Amino acid sequence: MSWPSLVIGELEVPTPIIQGGMGVGISLNNLASAVTNAGGIGVIAAAAIGLEIWDKVHNLEEADEEVLKREIRLAKEKSFGGPIGVNIMVAVTNYEKKVRAAIDAGADLIISGAGLPLTLPEVTEGENVYLLPIVSSARAAEVVLKRWWHRYRRLPDAFVLEGPLAGGHLGFKEEELREPPDVLEILKELLVVVDRWRIKTGYGIPVIVAGGIYRGWEIKRALEMGASGVQMATRFVATYECDADIAFKEMYVNAKKEDILIIKSPVGMPARALKTPFVERMMAGETVPVRCPYNCLKPCNPKKVPYCIAEALIRAKRGDVENGLFFCGERVYEVDGIYSVKEVFEQLKKEYQREV
Ligand SMILES: Cc1cc2nc3c(=O)[nH]c(=O)nc-3n(C[C@H](O)[C@H](O)[C@H](O)COP(=O)(O)O)c2cc1C
């Protein structure tokens, strides 16, 4: 049995898989275009993307815009104009400016979490771009729906529902993560809300499930339960095309269950990351003086945080296994080798058909 295509508005891709945006610098043009070429939707992460050229420029705000636009154009070129999404966290400084820059450079979808993108329709008014808020609960989706409909008569083109097993910053409280709820249970609640809005407005909204989806049979299960697709990140890191250093990918291949930690990110949210000497030092209360080039995340107070999260993340991207912060999803311990994106899609398809 073959998997269904993913339809978002007038956009249709043959595979119901969106690759989750991964900052800082983990999902850039190379990974995103490879995923789009394999039949899914590739996504570039905008978070502190300018750090890529920070040593060559003085203004990180300008660097962010320059690199973001460059990466989107390259991804569009390499995927022959195929759909490319951009993940822009609501929490980033100058959120609206970044959204506009992404659209200017040709982004087809804007995917926004780490806060609710309540003003996104206003920023993108008149633009031909799909808007996908990331939510962690049916309640959060309801807030977005009410605001967008009442203010803008607009609905999301799809929701990304991100559960507690995802990588990076999480939309759950630390105590909720001790006994994490099943994302498919949250999906059921969200589908009730979406259905209510379909009856009210006449429009159906596809739901994309994310967080801990690793095997093809899990994609199948999510679709059987009413999702229209999945968003996956962890499984795409250990690919040749992923934009991180080889040492980052090897960290994933070597990771064991006991290496996965929930840390308190300097910006206040819990986050999932691999145990490294750096993380252990920070958890023991050490601090690293912060020389903040600019306040990249709104909730961050550079005077108070124990270390600069953007710099720790870019050290990981560059392969510094001692001093880097390696975000990962809960299923990272299942990564068993480095493959091409095309091979990952083939494996997923086999798993979907349960030929394994
Ligand atoms: C290394 C890494 C970095 C991430 N960075 C971001 C980010 O910048 N913005 C965001 O919204 N989500 C981020 N995420 C979350 C992913 O986009 C995705 O939704 C989630 O990890 C899916 O779960 P999975 O990794 O179990 O497949 C990140 C995840 C990882 C593993």
The ligand as a Gaussian input file, in Angstrom:
#p B3LYP/6-31G(d) Opt

LIG

0 1
 C       18.527000      19.653000      16.203000
 C       17.133000      20.179000      16.242000
 C       16.894000      21.540000      16.113000
 C       15.581000      22.036000      16.096000
 N       15.388000      23.374000      15.894000
 C       14.127000      23.868000      15.786000
 C       13.915000      25.251000      15.459000
 O       14.839000      26.016000      15.219000
 N       12.617000      25.677000      15.421000
 C       11.547000      24.844000      15.662000
 O       10.399000      25.296000      15.609000
 N       11.737000      23.527000      15.926000
 C       12.992000      23.027000      15.993000
 N       13.178000      21.678000      16.216000
 C       11.981000      20.782000      16.271000
 C       11.754000      20.108000      14.901000
 O       11.463000      21.032000      13.899000
 C       10.652000      19.018000      14.894000
 O        9.364000      19.548000      14.969000
 C       10.763000      17.975000      15.983000
 O       12.090000      17.713000      16.348000
 C       10.105000      16.691000      15.470000
 O       10.365000      15.608000      16.279000
 P       11.442000      14.478000      15.883000
 O       12.772000      15.141000      15.974000
 O       11.223000      13.432000      16.923000
 O       11.157000      14.011000      14.494000
 C       14.482000      21.151000      16.256000
 C       14.733000      19.780000      16.406000
 C       16.022000      19.287000      16.399000
 C       16.240000      17.811000      16.535000

